[in-house]
Amino acid sequence: MTQCAEDGCENEAAVELHIPWDANRDVCPAHARVWAQKDGVVPAPMDGQEDEWP
């Protein structure tokens, strides 16, 4: 189990964010939804977590 990379979040990471201006990071679905609204950020479900991310 990988923990969400966002500070203070203890949820399990299920999505890898590809962020053009920063390093990629693994986050929980809730944080992925927020990040996915930013231009250029591409969310991708992590292996085995496809059911957690639409």
Secondary structure, 3 states (H helix, E strand, C coil): CCECCCCCCCCECCEEEECCCCCCEEECHHHHHHHCCCCCCEEEECCCCHHHCC
